Structures are given as C-alpha cells and as structure tokens.
C-alpha cells in the first residue's frame, strides 16, 4: 500500500499540470482606454477578445454642476 500511493499521487500531479497547460491556451486580451475631458466627464472604452468572441464596451460618466452623476454604458458583441 505504501508503494502504490506515491505512484498514484505522482500520476495525479502530472495530469493536473498537463490539464492546466491546455487551459492556458485560451487567448484572452483586454484593452482599456480612459479619457478625462475638461468639464470633468470621463469616457472609458474597453475591448475584450477571448478566443473567437469579441466585445466592446463604451462607458460615459457625466458629472453635472449640481453634483449629480450619470453613468451610461453600451456593450456590443461582435
């Protein structure tokens, strides 16, 4: 029994690291650009590419003179 357990543990460890290598093959890229305008508004553009799926998100944060804040976000799947 003591001789068999280390063999199974080594096999499990080898299979676990091999599975992790295949999971790392998924391509994931993300780009984010933020721009602050003179009046304090913020525009954020984000692009995400995962495998064959592409997503673009545009977010605009408007700060008004009375202190209120509006957040608008649009998402496109390509």
Biopython code that builds the backbone (N, CA, C, O; Angstrom):
import numpy as np
from Bio.PDB.StructureBuilder import StructureBuilder

atoms = [
    (1, "UNK", "N", (0.822, -1.183, 0.000)),
    (1, "UNK", "CA", (0.000, 0.000, 0.000)),
    (1, "UNK", "C", (0.874, 1.259, 0.000)),
    (1, "UNK", "O", (0.572, 2.231, -0.692)),
    (2, "UNK", "N", (1.945, 1.232, 0.771)),
    (2, "UNK", "CA", (2.812, 2.403, 0.851)),
    (2, "UNK", "C", (3.552, 2.640, -0.463)),
    (2, "UNK", "O", (3.962, 3.767, -0.741)),
    (3, "UNK", "N", (3.726, 1.614, -1.263)),
    (3, "UNK", "CA", (4.412, 1.769, -2.548)),
    (3, "UNK", "C", (3.464, 2.254, -3.634)),
    (3, "UNK", "O", (3.897, 2.901, -4.588)),
    (4, "UNK", "N", (2.196, 1.957, -3.504)),
    (4, "UNK", "CA", (1.230, 2.307, -4.546)),
    (4, "UNK", "C", (0.785, 3.766, -4.434)),
    (4, "UNK", "O", (0.609, 4.427, -5.458)),
    (5, "UNK", "N", (0.602, 4.276, -3.235)),
    (5, "UNK", "CA", (0.088, 5.623, -3.028)),
    (5, "UNK", "C", (0.980, 6.692, -3.671)),
    (5, "UNK", "O", (0.444, 7.577, -4.338)),
    (6, "UNK", "N", (2.307, 6.662, -3.509)),
    (6, "UNK", "CA", (3.125, 7.694, -4.170)),
    (6, "UNK", "C", (3.023, 7.648, -5.693)),
    (6, "UNK", "O", (3.105, 8.686, -6.350)),
    (7, "UNK", "N", (2.847, 6.465, -6.251)),
    (7, "UNK", "CA", (2.709, 6.363, -7.706)),
    (7, "UNK", "C", (1.426, 7.056, -8.166)),
    (7, "UNK", "O", (1.437, 7.787, -9.156)),
    (8, "UNK", "N", (0.331, 6.831, -7.459)),
    (8, "UNK", "CA", (-0.927, 7.484, -7.813)),
    (8, "UNK", "C", (-0.869, 8.996, -7.581)),
    (8, "UNK", "O", (-1.443, 9.765, -8.352)),
    (9, "UNK", "N", (-0.191, 9.411, -6.543)),
    (9, "UNK", "CA", (-0.048, 10.839, -6.264)),
    (9, "UNK", "C", (0.771, 11.514, -7.365)),
    (9, "UNK", "O", (0.436, 12.616, -7.800)),
    (10, "UNK", "N", (1.828, 10.866, -7.811)),
    (10, "UNK", "CA", (2.637, 11.406, -8.902)),
    (10, "UNK", "C", (1.859, 11.479, -10.194)),
    (10, "UNK", "O", (1.976, 12.457, -10.933)),
    (11, "UNK", "N", (1.065, 10.461, -10.481)),
    (11, "UNK", "CA", (0.238, 10.442, -11.678)),
    (11, "UNK", "C", (-0.803, 11.562, -11.626)),
    (11, "UNK", "O", (-1.025, 12.247, -12.624)),
    (12, "UNK", "N", (-1.436, 11.751, -10.482)),
    (12, "UNK", "CA", (-2.433, 12.813, -10.328)),
    (12, "UNK", "C", (-1.795, 14.189, -10.502)),
    (12, "UNK", "O", (-2.390, 15.077, -11.112)),
    (13, "UNK", "N", (-0.607, 14.365, -9.975)),
    (13, "UNK", "CA", (0.100, 15.631, -10.108)),
    (13, "UNK", "C", (0.463, 15.897, -11.568)),
    (13, "UNK", "O", (0.322, 17.022, -12.047)),
    (14, "UNK", "N", (0.923, 14.883, -12.265)),
    (14, "UNK", "CA", (1.296, 15.039, -13.673)),
    (14, "UNK", "C", (0.079, 15.369, -14.526)),
    (14, "UNK", "O", (0.169, 16.211, -15.420)),
    (15, "UNK", "N", (-1.050, 14.731, -14.272)),
    (15, "UNK", "CA", (-2.258, 15.014, -15.045)),
    (15, "UNK", "C", (-2.808, 16.402, -14.714)),
    (15, "UNK", "O", (-3.356, 17.075, -15.588)),
    (16, "UNK", "N", (-2.669, 16.824, -13.489)),
    (16, "UNK", "CA", (-3.157, 18.140, -13.087)),
    (16, "UNK", "C", (-2.397, 19.262, -13.767)),
    (16, "UNK", "O", (-3.012, 20.241, -14.190)),
    (17, "UNK", "N", (-1.091, 19.155, -13.885)),
    (17, "UNK", "CA", (-0.309, 20.199, -14.545)),
    (17, "UNK", "C", (-0.504, 20.157, -16.048)),
    (17, "UNK", "O", (-0.445, 21.203, -16.694)),
    (18, "UNK", "N", (-0.732, 18.994, -16.628)),
    (18, "UNK", "CA", (-0.983, 18.904, -18.066)),
    (18, "UNK", "C", (-2.327, 19.532, -18.395)),
    (18, "UNK", "O", (-2.459, 20.193, -19.425)),
    (19, "UNK", "N", (-3.319, 19.342, -17.549)),
    (19, "UNK", "CA", (-4.623, 19.959, -17.771)),
    (19, "UNK", "C", (-4.548, 21.464, -17.665)),
    (19, "UNK", "O", (-5.255, 22.171, -18.384)),
    (20, "UNK", "N", (-3.710, 21.964, -16.789)),
    (20, "UNK", "CA", (-3.525, 23.404, -16.648)),
    (20, "UNK", "C", (-2.860, 24.014, -17.862)),
    (20, "UNK", "O", (-3.131, 25.167, -18.197)),
    (21, "UNK", "N", (-2.000, 23.270, -18.525)),
    (21, "UNK", "CA", (-1.345, 23.778, -19.723)),
    (21, "UNK", "C", (-2.344, 23.922, -20.853)),
    (21, "UNK", "O", (-2.270, 24.886, -21.616)),
    (22, "UNK", "N", (-3.283, 22.983, -20.980)),
    (22, "UNK", "CA", (-4.277, 23.083, -22.036)),
    (22, "UNK", "C", (-5.260, 24.205, -21.749)),
    (22, "UNK", "O", (-5.745, 24.837, -22.688)),
    (23, "UNK", "N", (-5.570, 24.474, -20.504)),
    (23, "UNK", "CA", (-6.478, 25.556, -20.160)),
    (23, "UNK", "C", (-5.839, 26.914, -20.426)),
    (23, "UNK", "O", (-6.554, 27.885, -20.674)),
    (24, "UNK", "N", (-4.529, 27.005, -20.382)),
    (24, "UNK", "CA", (-3.838, 28.268, -20.611)),
    (24, "UNK", "C", (-3.779, 28.625, -22.095)),
    (24, "UNK", "O", (-3.359, 29.732, -22.434)),
    (25, "UNK", "N", (-4.182, 27.729, -22.983)),
    (25, "UNK", "CA", (-4.143, 28.009, -24.409)),
    (25, "UNK", "C", (-5.229, 28.976, -24.851)),
    (25, "UNK", "O", (-5.143, 29.518, -25.953)),
    (26, "UNK", "N", (-6.259, 29.215, -24.024)),
    (26, "UNK", "CA", (-7.317, 30.151, -24.376)),
    (26, "UNK", "C", (-6.734, 31.557, -24.441)),
    (26, "UNK", "O", (-6.118, 32.033, -23.487)),
    (27, "UNK", "N", (-6.934, 32.207, -25.569)),
    (27, "UNK", "CA", (-6.422, 33.562, -25.758)),
    (27, "UNK", "C", (-7.397, 34.553, -25.123)),
    (27, "UNK", "O", (-8.594, 34.514, -25.407)),
    (28, "UNK", "N", (-6.897, 35.427, -24.280)),
    (28, "UNK", "CA", (-7.705, 36.450, -23.629)),
    (28, "UNK", "C", (-6.926, 37.753, -23.670)),
    (28, "UNK", "O", (-5.846, 37.866, -23.091)),
    (29, "UNK", "N", (-7.488, 38.730, -24.359)),
    (29, "UNK", "CA", (-6.845, 40.035, -24.461)),
    (29, "UNK", "C", (-7.855, 41.102, -24.051)),
    (29, "UNK", "O", (-9.039, 41.020, -24.379)),
    (30, "UNK", "N", (-7.369, 42.084, -23.341)),
    (30, "UNK", "CA", (-8.234, 43.185, -22.915)),
    (30, "UNK", "C", (-7.480, 44.494, -23.069)),
    (30, "UNK", "O", (-6.326, 44.612, -22.659)),
    (31, "UNK", "N", (-8.151, 45.481, -23.669)),
    (31, "UNK", "CA", (-7.591, 46.818, -23.807)),
    (31, "UNK", "C", (-8.596, 47.805, -23.229)),
    (31, "UNK", "O", (-9.794, 47.709, -23.497)),
    (32, "UNK", "N", (-8.112, 48.741, -22.445)),
    (32, "UNK", "CA", (-8.972, 49.755, -21.858)),
    (32, "UNK", "C", (-8.323, 51.117, -22.040)),
    (32, "UNK", "O", (-7.137, 51.299, -21.763)),
    (33, "UNK", "N", (-9.123, 52.076, -22.513)),
    (33, "UNK", "CA", (-8.666, 53.450, -22.662)),
    (33, "UNK", "C", (-9.609, 54.352, -21.881)),
    (33, "UNK", "O", (-10.828, 54.216, -21.985)),
    (34, "UNK", "N", (-9.061, 55.259, -21.111)),
    (34, "UNK", "CA", (-9.863, 56.209, -20.354)),
    (34, "UNK", "C", (-9.442, 57.621, -20.729)),
    (34, "UNK", "O", (-8.256, 57.916, -20.877)),
    (35, "UNK", "N", (-10.441, 58.490, -20.879)),
    (35, "UNK", "CA", (-10.170, 59.874, -21.256)),
    (35, "UNK", "C", (-10.974, 60.790, -20.344)),
    (35, "UNK", "O", (-12.183, 60.617, -20.194)),
    (36, "UNK", "N", (-10.306, 61.757, -19.740)),
    (36, "UNK", "CA", (-10.963, 62.745, -18.891)),
    (36, "UNK", "C", (-11.052, 64.044, -19.672)),
    (36, "UNK", "O", (-10.038, 64.577, -20.124)),
    (37, "UNK", "N", (-12.271, 64.551, -19.829)),
    (37, "UNK", "CA", (-12.470, 65.783, -20.577)),
    (37, "UNK", "C", (-12.304, 66.993, -19.658)),
    (37, "UNK", "O", (-12.199, 66.843, -18.440)),
    (38, "UNK", "N", (-12.280, 68.187, -20.243)),
    (38, "UNK", "CA", (-12.060, 69.412, -19.477)),
    (38, "UNK", "C", (-13.163, 69.677, -18.456)),
    (38, "UNK", "O", (-12.896, 70.215, -17.382)),
    (39, "UNK", "N", (-14.403, 69.303, -18.784)),
    (39, "UNK", "CA", (-15.518, 69.571, -17.876)),
    (39, "UNK", "C", (-15.683, 68.506, -16.791)),
    (39, "UNK", "O", (-16.631, 68.578, -16.010)),
    (40, "UNK", "N", (-14.791, 67.528, -16.724)),
    (40, "UNK", "CA", (-14.827, 66.506, -15.674)),
    (40, "UNK", "C", (-15.482, 65.213, -16.087)),
    (40, "UNK", "O", (-15.498, 64.257, -15.311)),
    (41, "UNK", "N", (-16.028, 65.155, -17.302)),
    (41, "UNK", "CA", (-16.632, 63.918, -17.774)),
    (41, "UNK", "C", (-15.542, 62.892, -18.082)),
    (41, "UNK", "O", (-14.420, 63.250, -18.439)),
    (42, "UNK", "N", (-15.888, 61.617, -17.938)),
    (42, "UNK", "CA", (-14.937, 60.535, -18.166)),
    (42, "UNK", "C", (-15.524, 59.593, -19.214)),
    (42, "UNK", "O", (-16.688, 59.202, -19.129)),
    (43, "UNK", "N", (-14.713, 59.236, -20.196)),
    (43, "UNK", "CA", (-15.109, 58.265, -21.211)),
    (43, "UNK", "C", (-14.169, 57.068, -21.118)),
    (43, "UNK", "O", (-12.948, 57.228, -21.082)),
    (44, "UNK", "N", (-14.742, 55.878, -21.079)),
    (44, "UNK", "CA", (-13.946, 54.656, -20.972)),
    (44, "UNK", "C", (-14.339, 53.734, -22.125)),
    (44, "UNK", "O", (-15.518, 53.428, -22.307)),
    (45, "UNK", "N", (-13.348, 53.294, -22.901)),
    (45, "UNK", "CA", (-13.566, 52.331, -23.977)),
    (45, "UNK", "C", (-12.812, 51.058, -23.626)),
    (45, "UNK", "O", (-11.628, 51.099, -23.291)),
    (46, "UNK", "N", (-13.496, 49.942, -23.703)),
    (46, "UNK", "CA", (-12.883, 48.665, -23.352)),
    (46, "UNK", "C", (-13.162, 47.656, -24.451)),
    (46, "UNK", "O", (-14.294, 47.533, -24.920)),
    (47, "UNK", "N", (-12.128, 46.935, -24.860)),
    (47, "UNK", "CA", (-12.261, 45.864, -25.850)),
    (47, "UNK", "C", (-11.740, 44.572, -25.230)),
    (47, "UNK", "O", (-10.652, 44.534, -24.656)),
    (48, "UNK", "N", (-12.543, 43.515, -25.358)),
    (48, "UNK", "CA", (-12.160, 42.213, -24.824)),
    (48, "UNK", "C", (-12.243, 41.204, -25.957)),
    (48, "UNK", "O", (-13.238, 41.143, -26.679)),
    (49, "UNK", "N", (-11.192, 40.420, -26.104)),
    (49, "UNK", "CA", (-11.156, 39.372, -27.120)),
    (49, "UNK", "C", (-10.798, 38.071, -26.424)),
    (49, "UNK", "O", (-9.711, 37.932, -25.862)),
    (50, "UNK", "N", (-11.724, 37.118, -26.468)),
    (50, "UNK", "CA", (-11.498, 35.811, -25.861)),
    (50, "UNK", "C", (-11.824, 34.757, -26.903)),
    (50, "UNK", "O", (-12.984, 34.520, -27.239)),
    (51, "UNK", "N", (-10.780, 34.139, -27.399)),
    (51, "UNK", "CA", (-10.977, 33.136, -28.453)),
    (51, "UNK", "C", (-11.511, 33.807, -29.702)),
    (51, "UNK", "O", (-10.858, 34.682, -30.271)),
    (52, "UNK", "N", (-12.697, 33.402, -30.131)),
    (52, "UNK", "CA", (-13.324, 33.978, -31.317)),
    (52, "UNK", "C", (-14.393, 34.999, -30.950)),
    (52, "UNK", "O", (-15.053, 35.531, -31.842)),
    (53, "UNK", "N", (-14.580, 35.281, -29.698)),
    (53, "UNK", "CA", (-15.602, 36.206, -29.232)),
    (53, "UNK", "C", (-14.981, 37.568, -28.931)),
    (53, "UNK", "O", (-13.977, 37.660, -28.226)),
    (54, "UNK", "N", (-15.596, 38.634, -29.480)),
    (54, "UNK", "CA", (-15.114, 39.989, -29.255)),
    (54, "UNK", "C", (-16.234, 40.814, -28.636)),
    (54, "UNK", "O", (-17.394, 40.687, -29.027)),
    (55, "UNK", "N", (-15.891, 41.651, -27.677)),
    (55, "UNK", "CA", (-16.862, 42.503, -27.012)),
    (55, "UNK", "C", (-16.269, 43.896, -26.846)),
    (55, "UNK", "O", (-15.118, 44.047, -26.436)),
    (56, "UNK", "N", (-17.068, 44.917, -27.170)),
    (56, "UNK", "CA", (-16.673, 46.301, -26.971)),
    (56, "UNK", "C", (-17.640, 46.946, -25.991)),
    (56, "UNK", "O", (-18.853, 46.771, -26.104)),
    (57, "UNK", "N", (-17.110, 47.685, -25.038)),
    (57, "UNK", "CA", (-17.937, 48.384, -24.068)),
    (57, "UNK", "C", (-17.517, 49.841, -24.027)),
    (57, "UNK", "O", (-16.332, 50.153, -23.907)),
    (58, "UNK", "N", (-18.496, 50.734, -24.126)),
    (58, "UNK", "CA", (-18.247, 52.163, -24.006)),
    (58, "UNK", "C", (-19.026, 52.670, -22.800)),
    (58, "UNK", "O", (-20.224, 52.417, -22.674)),
    (59, "UNK", "N", (-18.348, 53.379, -21.927)),
    (59, "UNK", "CA", (-18.963, 53.909, -20.728)),
    (59, "UNK", "C", (-18.665, 55.403, -20.651)),
    (59, "UNK", "O", (-17.532, 55.833, -20.865)),
    (60, "UNK", "N", (-19.701, 56.193, -20.341)),
    (60, "UNK", "CA", (-19.529, 57.633, -20.185)),
    (60, "UNK", "C", (-20.079, 58.029, -18.818)),
    (60, "UNK", "O", (-21.207, 57.686, -18.465)),
    (61, "UNK", "N", (-19.271, 58.750, -18.061)),
    (61, "UNK", "CA", (-19.657, 59.218, -16.739)),
    (61, "UNK", "C", (-19.745, 60.739, -16.807)),
    (61, "UNK", "O", (-18.735, 61.423, -16.976)),
    (62, "UNK", "N", (-20.967, 61.262, -16.674)),
    (62, "UNK", "CA", (-21.205, 62.701, -16.727)),
    (62, "UNK", "C", (-21.341, 63.246, -15.312)),
    (62, "UNK", "O", (-22.155, 62.759, -14.528)),
    (63, "UNK", "N", (-20.544, 64.254, -14.992)),
    (63, "UNK", "CA", (-20.665, 64.941, -13.704)),
    (63, "UNK", "C", (-21.265, 66.316, -13.963)),
    (63, "UNK", "O", (-20.691, 67.129, -14.687)),
    (64, "UNK", "N", (-22.424, 66.566, -13.362)),
    (64, "UNK", "CA", (-23.134, 67.819, -13.576)),
    (64, "UNK", "C", (-22.707, 68.843, -12.530)),
    (64, "UNK", "O", (-22.081, 68.507, -11.525)),
    (65, "UNK", "N", (-23.063, 70.105, -12.792)),
    (65, "UNK", "CA", (-22.691, 71.201, -11.893)),
    (65, "UNK", "C", (-23.359, 71.082, -10.525)),
    (65, "UNK", "O", (-22.812, 71.544, -9.523)),
    (66, "UNK", "N", (-24.549, 70.459, -10.479)),
    (66, "UNK", "CA", (-25.251, 70.344, -9.201)),
    (66, "UNK", "C", (-24.763, 69.160, -8.361)),
    (66, "UNK", "O", (-25.278, 68.928, -7.268)),
    (67, "UNK", "N", (-23.776, 68.412, -8.861)),
    (67, "UNK", "CA", (-23.193, 67.305, -8.101)),
    (67, "UNK", "C", (-23.725, 65.944, -8.471)),
    (67, "UNK", "O", (-23.222, 64.929, -7.987)),
    (68, "UNK", "N", (-24.743, 65.901, -9.329)),
    (68, "UNK", "CA", (-25.286, 64.602, -9.726)),
    (68, "UNK", "C", (-24.391, 63.959, -10.786)),
    (68, "UNK", "O", (-23.656, 64.638, -11.503)),
    (69, "UNK", "N", (-24.476, 62.647, -10.858)),
    (69, "UNK", "CA", (-23.631, 61.880, -11.776)),
    (69, "UNK", "C", (-24.507, 60.937, -12.586)),
    (69, "UNK", "O", (-25.352, 60.233, -12.033)),
    (70, "UNK", "N", (-24.303, 60.927, -13.900)),
    (70, "UNK", "CA", (-24.989, 59.989, -14.795)),
    (70, "UNK", "C", (-23.965, 59.018, -15.368)),
    (70, "UNK", "O", (-22.878, 59.421, -15.781)),
    (71, "UNK", "N", (-24.318, 57.744, -15.389)),
    (71, "UNK", "CA", (-23.445, 56.726, -15.962)),
    (71, "UNK", "C", (-24.207, 56.040, -17.085)),
    (71, "UNK", "O", (-25.291, 55.497, -16.872)),
    (72, "UNK", "N", (-23.630, 56.069, -18.285)),
    (72, "UNK", "CA", (-24.236, 55.425, -19.442)),
    (72, "UNK", "C", (-23.246, 54.402, -19.979)),
    (72, "UNK", "O", (-22.057, 54.690, -20.115)),
    (73, "UNK", "N", (-23.739, 53.211, -20.282)),
    (73, "UNK", "CA", (-22.863, 52.154, -20.764)),
    (73, "UNK", "C", (-23.525, 51.429, -21.925)),
    (73, "UNK", "O", (-24.721, 51.141, -21.889)),
    (74, "UNK", "N", (-22.737, 51.137, -22.957)),
    (74, "UNK", "CA", (-23.204, 50.388, -24.111)),
    (74, "UNK", "C", (-22.243, 49.232, -24.359)),
    (74, "UNK", "O", (-21.026, 49.406, -24.283)),
    (75, "UNK", "N", (-22.785, 48.054, -24.655)),
    (75, "UNK", "CA", (-21.969, 46.880, -24.914)),
    (75, "UNK", "C", (-22.361, 46.274, -26.259)),
    (75, "UNK", "O", (-23.543, 46.114, -26.560)),
    (76, "UNK", "N", (-21.352, 45.940, -27.063)),
    (76, "UNK", "CA", (-21.570, 45.314, -28.367)),
    (76, "UNK", "C", (-20.824, 43.980, -28.391)),
    (76, "UNK", "O", (-19.669, 43.897, -27.974)),
    (77, "UNK", "N", (-21.488, 42.952, -28.877)),
    (77, "UNK", "CA", (-20.834, 41.672, -29.134)),
    (77, "UNK", "C", (-20.605, 41.556, -30.624)),
    (77, "UNK", "O", (-21.518, 41.774, -31.421)),
    (78, "UNK", "N", (-19.403, 41.217, -30.992)),
    (78, "UNK", "CA", (-19.082, 41.091, -32.429)),
    (78, "UNK", "C", (-18.822, 39.661, -32.776)),
    (78, "UNK", "O", (-18.536, 39.348, -33.932)),
]
sb = StructureBuilder()
sb.init_structure("model")
sb.init_model(0)
sb.init_chain("A")
sb.init_seg("    ")
for serial, (resi, resn, name, xyz) in enumerate(atoms, 1):
    if name == "N":
        sb.init_residue(resn, " ", resi, " ")
    sb.init_atom(name, np.array(xyz, "f"), 0.0, 1.0, " ", f" {name:<3s}", serial, name[0])
structure = sb.get_structure()
